Amino acid sequence: MLRFRCCTTRWLCIVTLSLGSYTASSPSVAQNDPLLPTLRSSSEVVSNEEIRLGQAWLRQFRARVPQWQDPISHYYLDRLIARLAPYSQIGGLSTQTLIVDSPSLNAFAVPGGIIGVNTGLFAFAADEGAFASVLAHEMGHLSQRHYARGSARAEQNQLPAMAGMLAGLLLAASGAGEAGMAAAMSSQAAVIQDQLAYSRRFEEEADRVGLQTLAAAGYAPEDMVRMFRAMLNMARLQGNTPPEFMLTHPITESRLSDTQARAAQLEVSNRRDNNLLYGMMRGRALLHIHANNPQDALTRLKAETPDPDAVTYLEALIMAENGQTEQSLQALDRLAHQHPDFTALPASAANVAFEARRYTEAISRSQQLLRLVPNYLPAQLIMAEAQLQRDPQTAFAQLRDITTNHPDTPYAFNLLADAAGRSGHNGWGHLARAEYLQLTGRVDRGIQQLAIARDAAEQEGDNNLLGRIAQRRDAFISYREALDKF
C-alpha cells in the first residue's frame, strides 16, 4: 500500500555532526558581511570517500530506523529544501531526504548531503517559516563542513574518525543509546579536548548561515528566533528529558539573544507565505502520529490557528480513515478547485481512492494530474500501485521508468519487484529485489539476489539484463566495502 504505518520505536538521540559540500560564493551573500562566519574555501569540497561513507550510513539507517513512507509529504520536503538550497552555500551538492517515523522533535544532516527530519518536527513547527528555519540551520552545517572539521584535525585521521562517529550515530539511532554515543565520542580521541568548543562554534556558524539562507529565500529570519525560543521553553518544561534536537543543538539564552540580534539586521525581499500547504502537510504528519485517535491530530492542528482550509483538508483525511470515502473525495475536490496550484490536493484524492480499493478511480485521478504535472512522483507511485492491482504489465513498465529516474527510492524498487513477478519478468523482479535490499542496508543479501537474477536472465535469454546485472554487482561490492568501514 502506498501509505502504511510503521511501529514507532523510541530512541535516544541522533547526533547532528554534519559534513558540508562546496562552498562557492553566492551573489546573495556578501563575503565581508560581519554577520557571517568565514566561509570554507571553495577548494574544500566533499571527497568521493566522504560521500561513500554518507551513503553507507544511509543504507544502515534505513535498515535499522523506521521511516514514514508518505510520498506526498516527502515531495513537499524535497521541494522546500530545493527552494532553500540556492541560498545556502552548499553549492552543487545533491541532497537526499528521509522522514523518520518518530514523534520526537529532531532534524539532522550527515555526509553526502543527507538531510532528515522526524515526523515530530512537523508536529512542533506551527508554520512553514519555523519548519524552514530548522532545515536552513542543518544546511548551514553542511555548507560549513562541520562533520569533516569536527571529526579530526589531521587529514590522515579524518575519514577513520568520521566512519567511527557515523557508526556511533547509527547505534544511537537504532536504540543502543549511551553505547552509541560512547562509540561516537571515543572515535574523536584526536580532538576530544576541544570538541565542545568546536560544537558551540559550529552551532553559531550554522545559525548565521541559516539566517542568511532564510532571508534570501523569502522567509523572515525571526522565524528561527521564534523556533529556538519555543524549543527552549519546551526544554524547560521537560526538565531532564529535553527534545532530541536540543541534545545535539544546545540552545541557551545567549545563543538565542545572538540569533535575535543578527536576525534584526537582515532584510527580506520577495517574502513567501506558503503556510496553507505546510498546514496540510502538518495535518498529514499529525494524523500519522495520532493514528489511534485522529481527533487528537485535529485538536493539535487547530490549537495553532491554522488556515481554515488546512483544517478542512485534515478533516477530509479523517473522513477517509473512517470509511467515508465519498465525503472525503468531495471535500478534497472542492479544495483542489479553490487551490489549483497545490498538486498535493488531487494527489491526496487519488490516494484516498486507492486506499478505498477504488483502483480504476485512483488511476484516472492520477492520470489527470500527471497530464498537468508529468513528473510528479507521488501521482506516479499512486498510479503504478493501482495499476499493479489491475494490469501488472503496465505497472511494470511504469515502475521501470520511475526507478530509472529515482534510483535511490527503496519503496519504488519494492513495487517494481512485485510488478515484475506478477507480469512474468522474473529476472527483473530479482534485480529490483536486489536493489531494494542494497538500498536498505542488506547488501550481502542483495548480492545473493543478483545471482538469482542472473540465473533467471540466462533462462529468459535477456542479454541486456545480464549486462546490467554484471554492472550492478560491481556497484554492490563497492557499497559493501563502504559498509565494512562501520
N, C-alpha and C positions, 0 to 999 in steps of 0.2 A: 504494500500500500504506500501511497505517496507520502503520507504523513503518519508517523507512528510515534508512540510514546515509549521512551526507554526508562528503565528504573533508574532514578537519580541516586547516585552514590554521594555521600558526604565525604569530602576530602579536605585536607587542611588548607593548603595554600599553594599557589603557583608563583614561583619566584620570577619576577619580571626583571631579568638581566638581559638586555636586548642588544642585538647587533644591527648596525645600520648598513647602508649601502653607499652609493655615490653621493657626493656632497657638492656637486656642481652648483654654482650660484644661480639663484633665480632672480629675475628682474624685480620681483616684488619684495625682495629683502635687501636692504642696504647693508653692505658688509661692514661698514663702520658704525652701525647703529649701536649705541651704548646699551640698549635694552637686550641685545642678543649676546650669547656666548661666542667665543671664537669658534667658527665652524671648522670642521675637519677639512684637510686638504683634499682637493679633487683627485689626488693620486691615491688616496686611501680608499680603495674600492674593496668590495667583498670578494674574497678569493673563491674559486670553484670549490675548494675543500670546505670552506665555511658553509657554502650553500648546500653541499652534500651532507654536512652534519645536520643542518637545519631540516633538510628533507628526511633524513633518517629519524630525527627526533619526531617529526610529524607522523611518520608511519607508526612509530612506537606509541605515540599519544593516541592515535586513532584506535589502536588495538586495546588500549587499557582504560581509556576515559570515555564515557558516553557522550555523544554529541546529539544536538537537536537537529533532526533531519527535516527541515522545513524550507523547501526551495524558495518560497515567496519571501520569507524573512531574510534568507541568505542572500538573495539577489539584492534586496534593499541594502544590506550591509556592504556588499561589494560596490554598489553604486555610490554609497556615501563615502567610502574610502577612496574611490576613484575621483570623487569631487574634491577631496582634501589633498590628494597626492601631489598635484602640480605645484602646490604652495608649501610643501612640507620638507623640501630639500632631500628627498630620498632618491631623486634622480630617476634613472631608468629601471630601477628595481621592480620586478614583477611581484605583486603581493598575492598571497593566498590567505583565505579566511576560514575560520571554523567557529561554530557556536557550541559552547559546552553546555550540556544538559545539567545545569546546576542553578538553584535559586540564589546562591551566594553572589555577592557583588564582586566582580573581578573582570580584568582585561589584561592581556599580556601580548608581548611580541618576542620572537626568537629569530635566530639567524635565517637568512634567506627571504626575509620579507613576510614571515608568517605572523598574522595578527588574529588573535582570538578574543572572544568575549563570552561571558556567561549569560545565560538567559536572565540571570538576576540583574544584569546591567540594564536591560530593557525595563525591568520592573522598577528599578530605583530611579532612573533618569526620567523626569517628568516630561521633557520636551527634547526636540532634536538637538538644540544647541548644547544642552547638558550632555547628551549622549555623544555628540561630535567632539566635545572638549576632551573626553577620555581617549577617544581614538587619536585626536591630534597630539595628545601627550605621548601616547605609545609610539606614534610615528616620529615624534621628536627623539625618543630613544633610538629608533632605527637610524635616523639621519645623522646622529652624533656617534654612532658605532659604539654604544655603551657596553654591549656584551664583549666585544673584542678588546676594548680598552680596559675593562674590569677583570678580564679573565687571567691576564698575565702581563707583566712588564716586558719580559724577554720574548722576542719573536719566536725563538725555538720552543718555548713552553706554551705558546698561546693556544694552539689547536688541541693538544692533550688536555690542557686545563679547561678549555671550552667544552670538550666532549664530556669531561667529568662533571662539570656544572650542569650540562644538559641532562646527564644521566640522573643526577640528584633531583633535578626539577621533575623528571619523569616519575621517579619514585614517590615524590611528594604528591604529585597529581593522582597517582594510582592507589594512594591510600597508605603509603609507608610512613607518611607524616614526618616525625622527627628524624627517622633514619634517613629519609631522602634529603632533608635539609642538611643533616650532618655530612652526607656524601657530597653535596654541592659545596659546602663550606670547606671540607678537607681538600678538595681539588684546587682550592685557591691558596694553597700554602705560601706561594711566592708573593702574594700581595695581601695576606690576611691583616697585616699591621695597619694598612691604610684603606681597607675596603670600605669601612663605614664613612670615611671622609669622601671617598670616591662616590659612594652611593648618594650622599647629600648633594654633591656637585652634579651628578648625573640627573637627579630629580629636578634641580634648579634649571639645568640646561633644557631638559625636556619640557618644563613649564614654559620657558621663554620661547622656544621654537614653536611649541604648541599654540601659544597665544598668537604669535605671528601668523601661523597657519590658519587659525580660526578667522582672524580679521581679514586676511587676504581672500579667504573662501566665502566671505559674506556673513559670518557669524559674529555675534558680539563677544569680545574677549571676556566680558564679565560673566559669560556662561560658565567658564572654567572656575572662576571665583565662586560662583553660586554652587557649582557642583562640589567643589572642595569643602565649602562651608557645610553643606548638607552631610557630606561624609564625616566631617569632624564631629558634628552634632550626633550622628549615628554612633560613632565610636564611643563618645562619652556616655551615651545611653546604654551601650552594650558592655561597657567596662572591660572585663578580661577577655571578651570574645569580639574584637573589632572585625569589621569587614575584611575579607581576604585581600582586597585591593590595598588596604592600608597596612597590612603586614609587610607588603613589598614596596609600597609607596608611602612611607610615613608622612602624614600631614600634620604640621604644627601651626601654632598661631603666627609664628614669624614667617613661615613659608606662605601662609595664607595672606598675610599683610604684604609680603613682597610681590605675590602674584596680583593682588588687587592694585598695587601702585603701578605695576607695569601695564596692566590692562587699561588703566585710566589714560595712559599716554598713547594708546593705539586707536586709530580711526578705521572705521569700517565703510567700505563702499559696496554698492550693489548688495544690500542686505537681503538675506534669504529668509523665507518663512515657509517651511515645509512641515509644520507641526501636525497638520491633519494626517499626512501619510505616515509620519512617525507614530502618531497616536494609534493608527490602525495596526502597525507592526507591534507596538507595545501591547495592544489588546491581544494579538495572537500569542505573544510570549506569556502574558498573564494567564490566558486560558490554558496554555500548556502547563504552566506551573501549578495552577489550581484546577487540574483536570478532574479531581474528585469532587470539587464543589465550584462549578463555573460561576455561580453568583458572587463568590469571593473575588473573582477576577473583575467582574463588573463593578463591584464596590470599590476596589483599589483604583481602577481606571477613573471612575467618577470623582474620587477624592481629590484629584489634581485639576479639576475643572477643565477637561479637555474639550476639543471641538465636538459639538453635538453629533456630527457625522461619524466621528471615531467611535462614539458610544453606540450609534446605530449599527455600525459595522460589527462591533463585538457582539451586540445583541443578535445580529443575523447569524454569526458563527455559533452562538449558543443555541439558537433555534435548530441549526443543523445537528448539533450534538444531541439534541432532544428528539430527533427524528422528524422535525417539522421542516422537511426539505423544501417544499414548495414555498412556504412563507419566507424561508431563508433566501432562496433564489430571487424572489420578488424584491426583497429588501436590498439585496446586493445589486440587482439590475437597476433599481432606482438610483442608488448611489453612483453606479457607473455612468448613468445618463447625466447626473449632476457634475461628475468629475471625470470627463472623458480622457484626461491625460494620465490617470492612475491605472496602469496596467494590472496592479495588484487586485483591483476590484473584479474585472472579468475573470482573472486567473483564480481568484477565490471562489467565484461562482462555478467555474469548471471543476474545481477540486471538490466542492460540495456535491456536485452531481456525481463525480467519481466515487466519493465515499458512500453515496447512497446507491451505488451499483447501477446508476443510470449511465452506462458506458457510452451509448450512442450519443447522448446529450453532451457528455463530457468531451467526446471527440469533436462534436460540432462546435461547441463553445471555444475549445482550444484552437481549432482551425480558423475560426472567425478572428480571434485575437492575433494569431500568427500571420494572418494576411495583413494586419496593420503593423505588427512588430515581429518581423520574420525570425529574429534570433533570440527571442525572449525565452530563456531557459526554463523557467517554471512551467510555461504553457507547453513547451516541447516535451517535458517529462510527464506532465499530466496526460497529454495526448498519447504518448508512447505507451504508458502503462495501461490506459484504457484500451488502446489497440491490442495490447497483449491479451486482453480478455475476448477480443472479437476476431482479430486477424494477426496471429503471431508473426507471419512472414512480413507484413507491413511494419509491425513493431520492430522486428529485427533490423530492417533497413533504416528505420528512423533512429534507432539507438546506435547503430554503427556511425551514423553522421554525428550524433550527439557526443559520443565518446571520442571521436576524432577531433572535434572542436573543443572538448572539455576533458582532456586526458587525465586530469587529477581529481575526477569526481567519482569516488567509490560507488556511490548509490547507482549511478548510470551504468557502470560495469556490472553490477549485480543484476539489474534489469536485463541488460544485454545477454548475460549468461542464461537467464530464464527464457528470453525470447528465442535465442539460438537453439536451445534444447527443444522447445516446443515446435520449432519450424524445421527441424531436421538438419541444422548446421552444427554437427557435433564438434568439429574442430574449432570453430569459432566460439562455441559455448565453453569449451575447456580453456581457450585462450582468455576469454572475458573473465572466467572464474579466477584464472591465474592473476590477471591484472587487479581484480578486486582484492585478492589475498595479499599481493605485494603492497598495495596502497594502504592496507590496514595492518601492516607490520608483520605479516606472516610470510616472509619472503621465501623461506625454505619450502613451505607448502606450495607456494606459488611456482617454484622451480619444478617441483614434482608434478604439478598440474600442467606445466608446459610440456613435460614428457608425454603425458596423456594426450595433450592437444596435438603433438607431433604425430603420434601413432594414428590418431583419428584423421588428421590431414592426409597422411600417406594412404590410408584406406579410401579416402574420398578423392585422391588424386589431385589435390589442390596445391600446386607448386608455389603459387603466390603466397598462400597462407604458410607454407613450410618456410619460406624465406623470412616472413615476418616473425615467425616463432623463433627462428635462429637469432634474429636481431634482438628480440626482446629477452632471450636467455642471457645474452651478453650484458644487457642493461640490468637484469635482475641480479646477476653476480656482482655487478658494481654496487647495487643497492645493499647487498648482503655485506660487502666489505665495509660500507659506511656504518651499517648497523653493528658490526663487530667492535666498533670503537666504543660502544656502550657496554 
